[in-house]
Amino acid sequence: MGLRTQLATGSGRLVRWGLRSVAHRAGSQLPGRLAVSLDPHVIGELSSGILQGSVVVCGTNGKTTTNNVLAAAMEASGRSVACNRDGANMVPGVAGALLDGAVDMAAIEADELSTIHILPELKPRYLVLLNLFRDQLDRAGEIDHVQDTIVAALAASPQTVLVTCGDDPLCMGVAYRAAEAGTKVIAFGIAEDLHLPADRVPEARFCQRCGAELTYEYRQYAQLGAFSCPACDFARPRLDYAATEVTVGREGVAFDVSGPGLPAPLRVTADFGGVYMVYNLLAALVAAHLMGVAPDAFQRALDGYHPANGRLQRFRVDGREVVLNLAKNPTGFNQNISLLLADDRPKAAFFVVNDHDNDGNDISWIWDVDFERFAAEPDLMVIAGGIRANDVQVRMKYAGITAPLAGSVADALAMVADLPRDRPLYVLTNYSALWSAKAELERMGERL
Amino acid sequence: MSARTVRIAHLYPELLNLYGDGGNILVLKSRLAWRGLGCEVHEVAIDDTPSFTDVDLVFIGGGSDREQRIVCEHLLRQRSELAAFVEDGGVLAAVCGGYQLLGESYLMGDEKIAGLGLVDLYTDRGDPRLIGNVCVESRISPQPIVGFENHGGRTHLGPGVEPLGRVLSGFGNDGVSGEEGCLYKNVVGTYVHGPLLPKNPGVADYLLSHALERRYGTGSLEPLDDAAELAANDYMRERLLGPRA
């Protein structure tokens, strides 16, 4: 390690110590930012201290959960692990996660557009690409641009193996191009029709190679499923790792996984729900397995995993169950609506939409969410919140729902106070609203 | 037929739906239904050959470069029909990428692509992209038009084309002229992308009343309770311009 890197890491650690011990803050950005400013190649220098190599996780939805489960599984197998657990997923956050020095492995969440800076430095053994959906168009640009960036990042780190969702035409668009440039690709997916209620296909209706309209043998959600192009050979690939015997419910998911090197049948179970969670956990399992983590260590880690970052967290406040989840783009929101509709209790929902820079300033996406599906839910009470509460209210009005405004979770709870206590309140927020909602719920109630 | 009905052609919703453009159709449909008026929406798919003879209102949304190009190639075949529709006073609303298609040409990278040539305007490019909330004063809406714009293109209007309005906050057509969008006969083009109509009920009703006027000779519309829409409009107007004097 050169003098410059030593200075960079030393300064970063000192600032982090100061933030944690003196200022009592998590300090997920500043130490790394300082280290990068002193040594732009600090990630590359620090990567040599990761003895058994690293995995980078990217994709529009599910990065943080997938990466944290992966890190927990690595730890359950007895390895020391570097991980940006709180989801600081651009260059400073990644540098900050590596400041502690030598570890066995690293599980690193990366923003899709940051892969172009992170991969050439970190040279991870695997890049996990979970999915690609429309998200923050004002910042991320069109999906084509995100795909181009990931392809370029892989080209700049030729030893990195791409582990990606074979069910997602947009991920496979990246995989085809990366493979042509020499990247090794491993595909995972769900190898059976889950017969889920249809939602809309926001993008990728058309072939990534020739532009013809894709056809589906079956579709799980959004554009994910057993797709093929009627005009060329673009199709869901043979899945290297496939989930079957899938059960999906609000209370959890379970599935079998088959693939090279795995004992058959390998059953994975988790007590948090949603079809997207099957994909996340399948990706985490495959990455863990490829890194040499035994399946029993993975399941052990999963059994002990409790989301603490506002993703699908459950609370009880004055005897009422409150479910908190992140919903920051149309597909994420549509999946949340599926979760909500799968809960057969009458319920209330509080939708919170902010438009800070880290949310995306443009909230046009709320018009791409299928709120019309609530027509099947006559007793649902909806409350609108966040900086753009008025826009949420208008969106609800055109979905046939009268939604009053609330300024906080406490206000929303006061509005539903007259409803029976056994009716849960779902609090769905986009990115920046998640932390304040979580803090409020931790103050007012208890974790379930 | 008792109730007046508006026939809407939504052009290529599968391709031109970058920013929640479907919201515009939902708003038009709802505002007709709330008044007891009829609405038929025909979603034109890429392999369809649309006819505009029985259409009252055409909507064109925004798409990515690639999608915009596919659409333009298809639509060029219908150019003369669309031009006849426009010249006959047909109502056409185009946002974002759809707005650029209305002109003589636009740039994709460095390549000049022929547009539909329905309105005397053309689009070149500039740096940087013009991104952010926007507020526009327009004669077609009692409230300022508020929304979001995100475009690399710079659109220039020909001498006979009226801008949709004056930029109060944001960039508009080119970031320098202070003009936003275009108005030509019953064509409304704007960079205010995606869900233009939900927070701008005045624009929605302008389109609907002109469509009804053309078909039935009367474009009168019952007033609606727009409290939620106007609150959302007001919030953004105040945020961008400060409290009303």
Boltz contact constraints between the chains, C-beta under 6 A:
constraints:
  - contact:
      token1: [A, 138]
      token2: [B, 131]
      max_distance: 6.0
  - contact:
      token1: [A, 138]
      token2: [B, 150]
      max_distance: 6.0
  - contact:
      token1: [A, 142]
      token2: [B, 64]
      max_distance: 6.0
  - contact:
      token1: [A, 205]
      token2: [B, 14]
      max_distance: 6.0
  - contact:
      token1: [A, 362]
      token2: [B, 148]
      max_distance: 6.0
  - contact:
      token1: [A, 364]
      token2: [B, 19]
      max_distance: 6.0
  - contact:
      token1: [A, 364]
      token2: [B, 20]
      max_distance: 6.0
  - contact:
      token1: [A, 364]
      token2: [B, 194]
      max_distance: 6.0
  - contact:
      token1: [A, 364]
      token2: [B, 195]
      max_distance: 6.0
  - contact:
      token1: [A, 365]
      token2: [B, 20]
      max_distance: 6.0
  - contact:
      token1: [A, 367]
      token2: [B, 20]
      max_distance: 6.0
  - contact:
      token1: [A, 367]
      token2: [B, 23]
      max_distance: 6.0
  - contact:
      token1: [A, 367]
      token2: [B, 195]
      max_distance: 6.0
  - contact:
      token1: [A, 368]
      token2: [B, 20]
      max_distance: 6.0
  - contact:
      token1: [A, 390]
      token2: [B, 231]
      max_distance: 6.0
  - contact:
      token1: [A, 390]
      token2: [B, 232]
      max_distance: 6.0
  - contact:
      token1: [A, 390]
      token2: [B, 235]
      max_distance: 6.0
  - contact:
      token1: [A, 391]
      token2: [B, 232]
      max_distance: 6.0
  - contact:
      token1: [A, 393]
      token2: [B, 228]
      max_distance: 6.0
  - contact:
      token1: [A, 394]
      token2: [B, 198]
      max_distance: 6.0
  - contact:
      token1: [A, 394]
      token2: [B, 228]
      max_distance: 6.0
  - contact:
      token1: [A, 394]
      token2: [B, 229]
      max_distance: 6.0
  - contact:
      token1: [A, 394]
      token2: [B, 232]
      max_distance: 6.0
  - contact:
      token1: [A, 397]
      token2: [B, 228]
      max_distance: 6.0
  - contact:
      token1: [A, 398]
      token2: [B, 26]
      max_distance: 6.0
  - contact:
      token1: [A, 398]
      token2: [B, 30]
      max_distance: 6.0
